[in-house]
Amino acid sequence: MTIGNKFIKGVAWMAAGGWTEQAINFVVFVTMASLLGPELYGLLSMAAVFIVLAEALVRESVSEYLIAARDPKEEDYNATFWLTAVLGLLLALVLWAASGGIAAIYGHEIVAGLIRGLSVTVLLIAFTAVPVAILRREFNFRVLSLRAIAGVAVGGAVGITMALTGWGVWSFVGQWIAMISTNVVLAWTAVEWRPGLKTTRDHIRRAGAFGAQVLGLRMAELAVVQMPTLLIGATLGPLATGLYSVSWRLVETLTFLISTPLRMVSQPAFAAVTREGGRAGDLLLDIARLTGVIAFPFFIGLAVVAEPVLRLFFGSEWLGAAPVLSVMAFLGLYLSVAMVQQSFCLAAGKAGEITLLTWANVALGAVLMLIAARWGLVAITAAFVAAHYILWIFRYRLVARLGEMEVAPLITCNLLPAMATATMAAVVILVHRALAGMPLVIDVVLSILTGVLVFAAITLLLMRDRLKLLRSYIAPGGAASVADEGGAV
């Protein structure tokens, strides 16, 4: 099977797994929330924010070295495993030690116990980071998808059972640990490699140096995500924070469903093309062309129908979030493209420069949001999104340099999808206005259906080359544009 074929199959498995995982998660969340109520869920949220941060730092940091490495040896795998294990242990110990102080700040003693109970998941994720990296390097995304689905199913079953039998807030802890434990078991049973002590200082140094750069990148990503909430809370208060949080949660979930499969699969694909003598930059350009056809209509469509969608699913009291969601949709569009560019840099073993750019995003975003605070929530949100777009050209220049290609094709390849999306948006707005007074569900369904049909028609008329490109990846033989350069795609 060619790399191009593996890429498409991997994206398909990750997308199917991601959508199924989110569907099960939603059912479990609604069930447990109705059984336990908002107060207990609030207690979990107080503890979970610290657990999620720690998990993010061990999940994809040091282990990224194994995907970028051209020919990793046993010493590389062992060095990566023990470095990640030490990182996970240190973070778990920090959480345990800080749990009492965190609980005191919140004023709820039980939060300390929740943090201590959940801290074990950080260590579990650290122990499974290398098997997951191996599965990604081998394009075994079927196992990764089934693993994620099994995890949320087992965790949900455990959590709901505990909630029904009177465990209260500890039901959430049981759900979380059961989910992660299932993921660990399935990851280890899918790979033959087992950790050992055979390694050297040089292997530890190389894995540690790359891991430190990626760890800095993950910290910057977390800072980018948390910074708007902190600044909005400090300057505009709880109502504005709630409106922003709902908008971000929606965009984050939708971005996860689109960009995560592309990000997870493209990184090992880029590395594999390079190892086999091909031009990874050509694969990046092909992925950019395909991504634009999906991301542009999806997120610009969300921006257009934000108001009726919020009214339908959340109620009129949440309409203040509509302009915020419309602006945040452009961040989802950015992330869908930029995360693949980031994977390209990591696959090339160049984590340092992309890390600096991400921290620059943090700094510029903070400055612009503080300046915009006087004009309200929408202005702050727009400033936050603008910071990403302002610095985007530097990401383009970086990946163009690493891919030994020109910047212009990477940017102009999505001009046609952008124009098609603008046409789609104009038609949807007209349809939405024509449906004024109709039942809300009919308005939303017909508006979305109109957008899909209009963009599909434009694609068939003007972007058949994208459809041919997709077919070339699906069919044996891979994508011609990369294969022609001598790569095994």
C-alpha positions in Angstrom: 0.0 0.0 0.0 1.4 3.4 -1.0 1.8 6.3 1.5 -0.9 8.3 -0.2 -3.3 5.4 0.2 -2.3 4.9 3.8 -2.9 8.6 4.4 -6.4 8.6 3.1 -7.3 5.3 4.9 -5.8 6.7 8.1 -7.8 9.9 7.9 -10.9 7.9 7.2 -10.3 5.7 10.3 -9.5 8.7 12.5 -12.5 10.6 11.3 -14.9 7.7 11.8 -13.4 7.0 15.2 -13.5 10.7 16.2 -17.1 11.2 15.3 -18.1 7.9 17.0 -16.1 8.8 20.1 -17.7 12.2 20.3 -21.2 10.7 19.8 -20.7 8.2 22.7 -19.1 10.9 24.8 -22.2 13.1 24.3 -24.6 10.4 25.4 -22.5 9.6 28.4 -22.1 13.2 29.4 -25.9 13.9 29.1 -26.7 10.7 31.1 -24.2 11.3 33.9 -25.0 15.0 34.1 -28.7 14.3 34.5 -28.0 11.6 37.2 -25.5 13.7 39.2 -26.5 17.3 38.6 -24.6 20.5 37.9 -23.0 20.9 41.3 -21.1 17.6 41.2 -20.1 18.2 37.6 -18.8 21.6 38.7 -16.6 19.9 41.4 -15.2 17.6 38.8 -14.5 20.6 36.4 -12.5 22.3 39.2 -10.2 19.3 39.4 -10.3 18.3 35.7 -8.7 21.5 34.4 -5.4 20.6 36.0 -5.5 17.0 35.0 -6.3 17.9 31.4 -3.3 20.3 31.3 -0.9 17.6 32.6 -2.3 14.9 30.3 -1.8 17.2 27.3 1.9 17.7 28.2 2.7 14.0 28.2 0.4 12.7 25.5 2.2 14.1 22.5 5.5 15.6 23.5 8.7 13.5 23.9 7.1 10.6 21.9 6.9 12.8 18.8 10.7 12.2 18.4 10.0 8.6 17.3 7.8 9.8 14.4 10.3 12.3 13.2 13.4 10.0 13.6 14.5 8.5 10.2 15.5 5.1 11.6 14.9 4.8 15.4 16.8 2.1 17.2 15.9 0.1 20.3 17.9 2.7 22.3 15.7 5.5 20.9 12.5 3.7 21.9 13.8 3.0 25.4 15.1 6.5 25.9 11.8 8.0 24.8 9.8 5.7 27.0 11.7 6.4 30.2 11.9 10.1 29.5 8.1 10.2 29.1 7.6 8.0 32.1 9.7 10.4 34.3 7.8 13.4 32.9 4.5 11.7 33.7 5.6 10.8 37.2 6.8 14.3 38.0 3.6 15.9 36.8 1.5 13.4 38.8 3.6 14.2 41.9 3.2 17.9 41.4 -0.6 17.5 41.1 -0.7 15.4 44.3 1.4 17.9 46.2 -0.6 20.9 44.9 -4.0 19.3 45.4 -4.5 20.6 48.9 -3.6 24.2 48.0 -5.9 24.1 45.0 -8.8 22.8 47.1 -8.2 25.5 49.6 -8.4 28.2 46.9 -11.7 26.7 45.6 -13.0 26.3 49.2 -14.0 22.6 48.6 -11.9 20.0 50.3 -13.1 17.2 48.1 -11.4 18.7 45.1 -8.0 17.6 46.6 -9.2 14.0 46.6 -10.4 14.3 43.0 -7.1 15.6 41.8 -5.2 12.9 43.6 -7.5 10.2 42.3 -7.3 11.5 38.7 -3.5 12.1 38.8 -2.9 8.4 38.1 -4.2 9.0 34.5 -1.3 11.3 33.8 1.1 8.4 34.5 -1.0 6.0 32.6 -0.9 8.2 29.5 2.9 8.6 29.9 3.3 4.8 29.9 1.3 4.5 26.7 2.8 7.4 24.7 5.4 5.2 22.9 3.0 2.4 21.8 0.7 5.1 20.4 3.7 6.7 18.5 4.6 3.3 17.1 1.0 2.8 15.9 1.0 6.2 14.3 4.4 5.6 12.6 3.1 2.3 11.2 -0.2 4.0 10.0 -2.2 1.6 12.2 -5.0 4.2 12.7 -7.6 1.5 12.7 -6.4 0.3 16.1 -6.1 3.9 17.4 -9.7 4.6 16.4 -11.1 1.4 17.8 -9.1 2.0 21.0 -10.6 5.5 21.4 -14.2 4.1 20.9 -13.6 1.2 23.3 -12.2 3.6 25.9 -15.2 6.0 25.9 -17.6 3.0 25.8 -16.0 1.2 28.8 -15.5 4.4 30.7 -19.1 5.5 30.1 -20.4 2.1 31.3 -18.3 2.3 34.5 -19.3 5.9 35.2 -23.0 5.4 34.6 -23.0 2.2 36.7 -21.2 4.0 39.6 -23.6 7.0 39.3 -26.6 4.6 39.6 -25.1 2.9 42.6 -24.5 6.0 44.6 -20.9 6.9 44.1 -21.7 10.5 43.4 -18.9 12.7 42.1 -16.5 9.7 42.2 -18.4 8.3 39.3 -16.6 10.8 37.1 -13.3 9.6 38.4 -14.2 6.0 37.8 -15.3 6.9 34.2 -12.0 8.7 33.5 -9.7 6.0 34.9 -11.6 3.2 33.2 -11.4 5.1 29.8 -7.7 5.7 30.1 -6.9 2.2 31.4 -8.8 0.7 28.4 -6.8 2.8 26.0 -3.5 1.7 27.7 -4.4 -2.0 27.5 -5.4 -1.9 23.8 -2.4 0.2 22.8 0.1 -2.2 24.5 -1.6 -5.4 23.1 -1.4 -3.9 19.5 2.4 -3.5 19.5 5.2 -6.0 19.9 7.8 -3.6 21.4 8.4 -3.7 25.1 10.6 -1.2 27.1 14.1 -2.1 28.3 17.1 -0.5 29.8 19.3 -0.6 26.8 20.1 3.0 25.8 22.8 5.6 25.8 23.3 9.2 26.9 23.4 10.3 23.3 20.0 8.7 22.6 18.6 10.2 25.8 20.0 13.6 24.8 18.5 13.6 21.3 15.1 12.4 22.4 15.1 14.8 25.4 16.2 17.8 23.2 13.4 17.2 20.7 10.9 16.4 23.4 11.8 19.6 25.3 11.0 21.7 22.1 7.7 19.9 21.6 6.9 20.3 25.3 7.4 24.0 24.9 5.0 23.9 21.9 2.3 22.1 23.9 2.7 24.6 26.7 2.3 27.5 24.2 -0.8 25.8 22.7 -2.4 25.5 26.2 -1.5 29.2 26.9 -3.2 30.2 23.6 -6.4 28.3 24.5 -6.6 29.5 28.1 -5.5 33.1 27.7 -8.8 34.5 26.2 -10.8 33.0 29.0 -8.6 34.5 31.6 -8.5 38.0 30.0 -12.2 38.1 29.3 -13.0 37.0 32.9 -10.7 39.7 34.3 -12.0 42.5 32.1 -15.6 41.7 31.2 -16.9 39.4 34.0 -18.7 36.0 34.1 -21.4 36.6 31.6 -19.0 37.4 28.8 -16.8 34.5 29.9 -19.7 32.1 29.6 -20.7 33.4 26.1 -17.1 33.1 24.9 -16.6 29.6 26.5 -19.7 28.2 24.8 -18.5 29.5 21.4 -15.0 28.2 21.9 -16.3 24.8 23.0 -18.4 24.5 19.8 -15.5 25.5 17.6 -13.1 23.3 19.5 -15.3 20.2 19.1 -15.9 20.8 15.4 -12.2 21.6 14.8 -11.3 18.3 16.6 -13.5 16.4 14.3 -11.9 17.9 11.2 -8.3 18.8 12.0 -7.3 16.0 14.4 -7.5 13.2 11.8 -5.5 15.3 9.3 -3.0 16.3 12.0 -2.5 12.8 13.4 -2.1 11.1 10.1 -0.2 13.7 8.1 2.7 13.8 10.5 3.8 10.1 10.0 2.9 10.5 6.3 5.3 13.5 5.9 8.0 11.6 7.7 7.5 8.4 5.6 7.7 10.4 2.3 11.0 12.0 3.4 12.5 8.6 4.5 11.6 7.1 1.1 13.3 9.9 -0.8 10.1 11.8 -1.9 9.2 15.5 -1.5 7.1 16.0 1.6 6.3 19.5 0.4 4.3 18.1 -2.5 2.2 16.0 -0.1 1.7 19.1 2.0 0.4 21.0 -1.0 -2.0 18.2 -1.9 -3.3 18.0 1.7 -3.8 21.8 1.7 -5.8 21.6 -1.5 -8.0 18.9 -0.1 -8.4 20.6 3.3 -9.6 23.8 1.8 -12.5 22.1 0.1 -13.7 20.8 3.5 -12.7 23.5 6.0 -13.8 26.6 4.1 -17.5 25.7 3.6 -17.7 24.0 7.0 -16.5 26.9 9.2 -17.7 29.8 7.0 -21.1 28.1 6.9 -21.0 27.9 10.7 -20.3 31.7 10.9 -23.3 32.4 8.7 -25.8 30.2 10.6 -24.4 30.8 14.1 -27.5 32.8 15.3 -30.2 30.2 14.3 -28.1 27.3 15.4 -27.5 28.8 18.9 -31.2 29.7 19.2 -32.2 26.1 18.2 -29.9 24.2 20.4 -29.2 26.5 23.4 -32.2 28.9 23.5 -32.6 32.6 23.1 -30.7 33.5 26.3 -27.5 32.4 24.5 -27.9 34.7 21.4 -25.3 37.0 22.8 -22.8 34.3 21.8 -23.8 34.4 18.1 -21.4 37.2 16.9 -18.7 35.6 19.0 -19.3 32.2 17.4 -19.3 33.8 13.9 -15.8 35.3 14.6 -14.5 32.1 16.3 -15.5 30.1 13.2 -12.5 31.8 11.4 -10.2 30.4 14.1 -11.6 26.9 13.3 -10.7 27.5 9.6 -7.2 28.6 10.6 -6.6 25.6 12.9 -7.7 23.1 10.2 -4.9 24.3 7.9 -2.3 25.4 10.4 -2.3 22.2 12.4 -1.3 20.2 9.3 1.5 22.8 8.8 2.6 22.2 12.3 2.7 18.4 11.8 4.9 19.1 8.7 7.4 20.9 10.9 7.4 18.2 13.6 7.8 15.5 11.0 10.9 17.4 9.7 12.3 17.4 13.2 12.0 21.2 13.4 10.0 21.8 16.5 12.0 24.8 17.8 10.8 27.4 15.2 7.2 26.4 15.3 7.3 26.6 19.1 8.7 30.2 18.9 5.9 31.1 16.4 3.3 29.7 18.8 4.6 31.7 21.7 4.7 34.8 19.5 1.0 34.1 18.9 0.5 34.1 22.7 2.2 37.5 23.1 0.6 39.2 20.1 -2.8 37.8 21.1 -2.5 39.1 24.6 -1.5 42.6 23.4 -4.3 42.9 20.9 -7.0 41.6 23.3 -6.0 44.1 26.0 -6.2 46.9 23.4 -9.6 45.6 22.2 -11.1 45.1 25.7 -12.6 48.6 25.8 -14.9 47.7 22.8 -16.3 44.5 24.3 -16.5 40.8 23.9 -16.7 40.6 20.1 -13.8 42.9 19.7 -11.6 40.8 22.1 -12.5 37.7 20.2 -11.7 39.3 16.9 -8.4 40.5 18.2 -7.6 37.0 19.4 -8.4 35.5 16.0 -6.6 38.3 14.1 -3.3 37.5 16.0 -3.3 34.0 14.4 -3.9 35.4 10.9 -1.3 38.1 11.2 1.4 35.6 12.1 0.2 33.0 9.7 2.5 34.1 6.9 5.5 33.2 9.0 4.2 29.6 9.3 3.8 29.5 5.5 7.4 30.7 5.1 8.7 28.1 7.5 7.0 25.1 5.9 7.9 26.4 2.4 11.5 26.5 3.4 11.4 23.1 5.0 9.6 21.7 2.0 11.9 23.4 -0.5 9.0 25.0 -2.3 7.6 28.5 -3.0 5.2 30.1 -0.5 2.7 31.3 -3.2 1.3 27.9 -4.2 0.5 27.1 -0.6 -1.5 30.3 -0.2 -3.1 30.5 -3.6 -4.3 26.9 -3.7 -7.3 27.8 -1.5 -8.3 31.0 -3.4 -10.9 29.0 -5.4 -12.5 27.3 -2.3 -12.6 30.7 -0.6 -14.4 32.3 -3.5 -16.8 29.3 -3.8 -17.5 29.6 0.0 -18.2 33.3 -0.3 -20.8 32.5 -3.0 -22.3 29.8 -0.8 -22.5 32.2 2.2 -24.3 34.8 0.2 -26.9 32.3 -1.0 -27.4 30.9 2.5 -27.9 34.4 3.9 -30.6 35.1 1.2 -32.3 31.8 2.0 -32.2 32.4 5.7 -33.9 35.8 5.2 -36.5 34.3 2.9 -37.3 31.8 5.6 -38.0 34.4 8.3 -41.1 33.4 10.2 -40.7 29.7 9.4 -40.1 27.2 12.3 -36.6 27.4 13.5 -35.7 23.8 12.7 -36.8 24.2 9.1 -34.8 27.4 8.8 -31.6 25.7 10.1 -32.0 22.5 8.0 -32.8 24.3 4.8 -30.0 26.8 5.2 -27.5 24.1 5.8 -28.8 22.0 3.0 -28.7 25.0 0.6 -25.1 25.6 1.6 -24.1 22.0 0.9 -25.8 21.9 -2.5 -24.4 25.2 -3.6 -20.8 24.4 -2.7 -21.1 20.9 -4.1 -22.3 22.3 -7.4 -19.5 24.8 -7.6 -17.0 22.0 -6.7 -18.3 19.9 -9.6 -18.1 22.8 -12.0 -14.8 24.5 -11.0 -12.9 22.2 -8.7 -12.9 18.8 -10.4 -9.2 18.7 -10.0 -9.6 18.4 -6.2 -12.0 15.4 -6.7 -9.4 13.8 -9.1 -6.7 14.4 -6.5 -8.8 12.7 -3.9 -9.5 9.7 -6.1 -5.7 9.5 -6.9 -5.0 9.0 -3.2 -7.8 6.5 -2.7 -6.9 4.4 -5.6 -3.8 2.2 -5.5 -0.8 4.1 -6.7 -1.3 7.2 -4.6 -1.2 10.8 -5.6 0.5 11.4 -8.9 1.8 14.8 -7.9 4.1 13.3 -5.3 4.8 10.0 -7.0 6.1 12.0 -10.0 8.8 13.4 -7.8 10.1 10.0 -7.0 8.5 9.4 -3.7 6.7 6.2 -2.8 3.3 7.8 -2.4 
